[in-house]
């Protein structure tokens, strides 16, 4: 969440902890104990670790946290709402479907084997390619 909120610009540690506490509780303003817990967690654990990895910079005097110029780390972040599939799970399921379809052709499952392995493989590859294009497009937004 810290990286996500810092994409909007530099924040003080207090502002960052308030935003995180608000996102976690859904309350505005969030309860004091939740804000305090987020602040302590950020100060003692998360910000030092992110700074050590050159993902953020932290000015201890002004308490300002900024995203570092090390590159776009958001490429590696995949936030998946509860109950939904991640892209990696989706691609694994698509690969499993392709394997099941090819096995079905080999063992002679009536409807599937009538379509044929080349057509089914082309379909799976088309869905795979279309999915990759859609994923790239949606991440750029």
C-alpha positions as CSV (number, residue, x, y, z in Angstrom):
1,X,0.0,0.0,0.0
2,X,2.9,2.4,0.8
3,X,4.2,2.1,-2.8
4,X,0.7,2.6,-4.2
5,X,0.1,5.7,-2.1
6,X,3.5,7.2,-2.9
7,X,2.8,7.0,-6.6
8,X,0.7,10.2,-6.0
9,X,3.8,12.0,-4.7
10,X,5.8,12.4,-1.5
11,X,4.1,11.9,1.8
12,X,5.1,12.4,5.4
13,X,5.2,9.2,7.5
14,X,2.1,10.5,9.3
15,X,0.2,11.1,6.1
16,X,1.2,7.7,4.7
17,X,0.2,5.9,7.9
18,X,-3.2,7.7,7.9
19,X,-3.9,6.7,4.3
20,X,-3.0,3.1,5.0
21,X,-5.1,3.0,8.2
22,X,-8.0,4.5,6.3
23,X,-7.7,2.0,3.5
24,X,-7.5,-0.9,6.0
25,X,-10.5,0.2,8.0
26,X,-12.7,2.0,5.5
27,X,-13.2,4.7,8.1
28,X,-12.3,8.4,7.7
29,X,-10.7,9.3,9.9
30,X,-9.5,5.8,11.0
31,X,-9.3,4.9,14.7
32,X,-6.3,6.3,16.5
33,X,-5.0,2.9,17.5
34,X,-5.0,1.7,13.9
35,X,-3.2,4.9,12.7
36,X,-0.7,4.4,15.5
37,X,-0.1,0.8,14.6
38,X,0.4,1.7,10.9
39,X,2.8,4.4,11.8
40,X,4.9,2.2,14.1
41,X,4.9,-0.6,11.6
42,X,6.0,1.7,8.7
43,X,8.7,3.5,10.8
44,X,10.2,0.4,12.3
45,X,9.9,-2.2,9.6
46,X,8.5,-1.3,6.2
47,X,10.1,2.0,5.3
48,X,13.6,0.9,6.5
49,X,13.3,-2.3,4.4
50,X,12.0,-0.4,1.3
51,X,14.8,2.2,1.7
52,X,17.4,-0.6,2.1
53,X,16.1,-2.0,-1.2
54,X,16.3,1.5,-2.9
55,X,12.6,1.4,-3.5
56,X,11.9,4.5,-1.4
57,X,13.9,7.3,0.1
58,X,13.2,8.5,3.7
59,X,14.3,11.7,5.2
60,X,14.4,11.0,9.0
61,X,14.5,14.7,9.8
62,X,11.5,15.8,7.9
63,X,9.8,12.4,8.0
64,X,9.1,12.6,4.2
65,X,8.9,9.3,2.2
66,X,9.4,9.3,-1.5
67,X,9.6,6.7,-4.3
68,X,13.2,6.3,-5.3
69,X,14.4,6.8,-8.9
70,X,15.4,3.1,-9.1
71,X,12.7,2.3,-11.6
72,X,9.1,1.4,-11.8
73,X,8.5,-1.3,-9.1
74,X,4.8,-1.3,-9.7
75,X,5.4,-3.6,-12.6
76,X,6.1,-6.3,-10.0
77,X,3.0,-5.6,-7.9
78,X,-0.2,-7.5,-8.7
79,X,-3.0,-6.6,-6.4
80,X,-5.7,-9.2,-6.6
81,X,-9.1,-8.6,-5.0
82,X,-10.2,-11.4,-2.7
83,X,-12.0,-14.2,-4.6
84,X,-10.4,-13.3,-8.0
85,X,-7.7,-15.0,-10.0
86,X,-4.2,-13.5,-10.3
87,X,-2.8,-13.4,-13.8
88,X,-0.4,-16.2,-13.0
89,X,-3.3,-18.4,-11.9
90,X,-5.2,-17.5,-15.0
91,X,-2.2,-18.4,-17.3
92,X,-1.7,-21.7,-15.4
93,X,-5.4,-22.6,-15.8
94,X,-5.1,-21.8,-19.5
95,X,-2.1,-24.0,-19.9
96,X,-3.9,-26.8,-18.0
97,X,-6.9,-26.4,-20.3
98,X,-4.6,-26.7,-23.4
99,X,-3.0,-29.9,-22.0
100,X,-6.4,-31.4,-21.2
101,X,-7.6,-30.6,-24.7
102,X,-4.6,-32.2,-26.3
103,X,-5.0,-35.4,-24.1
104,X,-8.7,-35.5,-25.1
105,X,-7.7,-35.5,-28.8
106,X,-5.1,-38.2,-28.3
107,X,-7.5,-40.5,-26.4
108,X,-10.2,-39.8,-28.9
109,X,-12.9,-38.0,-27.0
110,X,-15.7,-37.7,-29.6
111,X,-16.4,-34.0,-30.0
112,X,-13.0,-32.7,-29.1
113,X,-11.1,-35.1,-31.4
114,X,-13.4,-34.2,-34.3
115,X,-12.2,-30.5,-34.0
116,X,-8.5,-31.6,-34.1
117,X,-5.3,-30.8,-32.3
118,X,-4.2,-28.0,-34.7
119,X,-7.5,-26.0,-34.4
120,X,-7.6,-26.5,-30.6
121,X,-3.9,-25.5,-30.2
122,X,-4.6,-22.4,-32.4
123,X,-7.6,-21.5,-30.2
124,X,-5.6,-21.8,-26.9
125,X,-2.7,-19.8,-28.4
126,X,-5.1,-17.1,-29.6
127,X,-6.7,-16.8,-26.1
128,X,-3.2,-16.8,-24.6
129,X,-2.0,-14.0,-26.9
130,X,-5.2,-12.0,-26.5
131,X,-4.9,-12.3,-22.7
132,X,-1.3,-11.1,-22.7
133,X,-2.3,-8.1,-24.8
134,X,-5.2,-7.3,-22.5
135,X,-3.0,-7.7,-19.4
136,X,-0.4,-5.3,-20.8
137,X,-3.1,-2.8,-21.8
138,X,-4.9,-2.9,-18.4
139,X,-1.6,-2.5,-16.5
140,X,-0.7,0.6,-18.5
141,X,-4.0,2.2,-17.6
